[in-house]
């Protein structure tokens, strides 16, 4: 990646895209993150239940 510093870079000049903070649509990322957190939460609950059952059975 070449940043525009006002000088010619080794690979030539490249103009970076202009970005304004907070303008990106992040609905897909939020949906994916929420699905991941839900999956992790359910997995941890299932593991804890399995461990408790194993402890009761082998008690």
Secondary structure, DSSP 4 states (H G I P E B T S, - for coil): -----SS--TT---PPPP--TT-S--HHHHHHHHHHHHHHHHHHHHHHHHHHHHHHHH-
